[in-house]
């Protein structure tokens, strides 16, 4: 079985234990694992969780995993593309946790799908991703970006630890980290009485012209305290003020 597109298989058992510890997997948890590969992470999840649903795109790996786990009652190996809802289902599953060694090229799309789609939203995500992407997700003013806003509006991201390239086969050419996004919900939007699609309209407009001050990029926001600021300097709460001002 060769390497799947964009995927580097984790081979370090100590790192696997750290990931599952960080995910806080309890005996009554349901876990959605993305891209199980040869199943090194799956093994630890199956030992600790009530139920594991592992979604794998590579047909040969699916056959291998189904054979490997044929005597385990608490694991379901699903063949499908995690980004195509309908190829797999989390129907009737609430409060589930996601644990994944993600193919790095799908990270931003994956997060958008699982944070913005209410019926797919997990309680937490513990993910192996590219260090540079994790740093963007965890950014704070004055270095904010649209990606960070779109994650932080739904949950609290934190970089937990770095994973050396030698922990994978084949070793990736980029630095990897494990990141956890906790307290995932749409409470931020409910609390502020703003729909997610409404909330992101103005930040998208401002970040598309991020070198400009807000008075130039979004002149409809007539708030003097933000006029000379650029979008990367603003927090989530600052955006709430701006959006409510424009809507009023």
N, C-alpha and C positions, 0 to 999 in steps of 0.2 A: 504493500500500500504506500503510494507516494504521498508527498506533501500536497494538501489541498491548496487551492488558490488562496494566497494571502495568509495561510495558517502555519504557525510554528508550534509543533507539539511540545507540551510541557513534559519534562522527564524527571524533574527534581521532586522527590517525595516529601522532603521537608517543606518546600514551598507550597505544595498541595495542602498540607496540614495547616500552614499559616493562612492560606486563602479561606479554607473552610472554617477555621477558628474565627477569622475576621468577619465572615458572613454571619456568624452567630447561629449556626444551624442547630435547631432543637428537635427532639424526637417526634414532635407532632407537626413539623414543617413540611410544606410542599415546595419543592425546588424546581425551577426551570433552568436547565443547563443548556447553554448555546454552544454548538461546535465541540462536542465531547471528544472528537478525534479518536484516539485509541483507548480512552476511558480511564486515564490515571486519576482525574478529578472526580469522575463519576463514581469510582470505587469508594472514595472517601465519603461522598455525598450519600450513596446508598447505605453505607454503614451507619450514618447519623440521622438521616431524614425519614419521615414517614413515607414520603412519595417523591420520586425523581422523574421528571419528564425531560428527556434529553433529545434535542432536535439537531439532527445531523444531515448535511446536504449530500455528502459523498456516499454513493450507493454501496461501494465495497466496504467502507467503514461501518455502515449501518448493518450489513450482514455480519461483520466481525463482532460488533457490539451485541447484536441480538443473540449470537451464539455464546458470547462471553457471559451474558447476564440471563440466560434462559431459565436458570433456577431461582432467580431473584424475583419475588412477587411485587416488590415496591418500586420497580423501575420500568419505565416505558420508553423504548427507543423509537423515535418518530423520524421518518425520512421526509425532509422538506427544507424549504428556504425560510429561515426565521423572519425574513422581511416580507414574506408573502403570507399574510394572515389567511387562513383557510387551508394551508398545507398542514397545519397543526392547530390545536385548540387548547385554550386554558379555560374553557367554559366551566362554570360553576366553581372555579378556583378563585378564592379571594385571599388576600394577605400572603400570597406566595412570594418567595424570594428568588431573585435571579443570581446565578453564579456562572461566570463565563470567562474563558480565555478567547476573547473575540478576535476574529480576523480583523486586523487593524483598519482595513479599508472600509469596513461597514460601520465603524464606531458612531459617527455623527447621525447617520440615518437610523441606526438601531436605537439610539437614545431618543431621537425624535418620536419614533413609532411607539416606544414603550412608556414614554412620559406623557405624550399628548393624547393617546388613545385610552379613554377611561377604563374600558373593560380589559385592557392589557396591563394596566398600571400595577406594578408590584409594590410590596412593602419596602423593599430595599434591593439594591443591585451591588454586587461585589464583582468587579471586572478587572481583568488584565488588559491594559491598553498601552498605547505609546505614551511615553513620558511627556513629550511635548504637547500632546492632545490633552492629557490630564491636567497639565499646568494651565492650559487655556480654559478648561472647564472650571477650575478652582480660582480663576482670576478675581481680583477685587479692584475697585476704583483706586488709582486713576488708570488702571490697565484693563478695564472691562472690555468684553467683546460680546457680540450677539449670541454666540454659542453658550458662553457662561451664563448670560441672562436666562436663556431658554432652559438650561438645566437647573439653575439655582431657584427659579420661580416654582419648581416642582419638588425640589429636595435639597438636602445638604450634602455636597460632595467633599470628600477628604482623601488626599493621597496618603496611603498607609505605609507602603514600603516599595523599594526598588527591587527588581528581579534581574539578576545577571543574565547576559546573553547565553552563557554556558548552561543555563537551566532548561534550554530548549533544543529541540532537534527539528530542522537545522537551526543554528543560532540566528536570530534576527539582526539586521544591521542597524536597528534603532534601539534606544534605551526603553525598557519596559517598566511599568509600575503597576501595583494593584491599587485601585481606587474604590472607595465605597460611597454610594449615594444613599443616604438614609432619610427617614421621615418623609417618604414620597407621598404626596397627596396634591389635591388642587385647592387646599385651604387658603393659600395666598390669594388666589383669584376670588374665592367666595368671600373672604374677609373684606376684600376691597371692592366687591360688587362689580368686577370687570371680567368679561369672558376672555379666555386665553387668546383667541384669534383677534379680538379687539386690542388687547394689551400689546401685542407684538407689532402692530402696524406702524406706530411712530418710531420705536427703536429700529425697526428694519429700515425705515426711511432715513433716519439719522446716521446709522452705521454704513449705509450705502454712500454717504458723503462724510466719512468720519474725520476728515481734516478740517471740515468747516465747523464754525461755532453753531450752536443750536438756533440762534436767531436767523441764520442763513439757511440751515438745512430743514428746520421745521418752524417757519415763521408764524404758523398758527398758534404755537405755544407762547403766550404772552406773559411769561413769568420772568421778571427782571433778574432774579437770583440765578437763573440758568442760562440767560441770554449769551454769555460769553464762554460758556462751558462747551466741551466737546463730548460726544456720547460716551466715550471710554471713561470719563470722569464721574459718571452717574451710577448710583446704586439702584436696586430694584425699587426702593421706596421713593427715590427721586422721580422715577418714571411714573409711579402712581400719581404723584402730585401733578406732573405735566399732563398726563392723560385726563385726569379729572378736570383740570383747568380747561383743556380743549373741549371736553364734552359738556361743560357747564354753560 
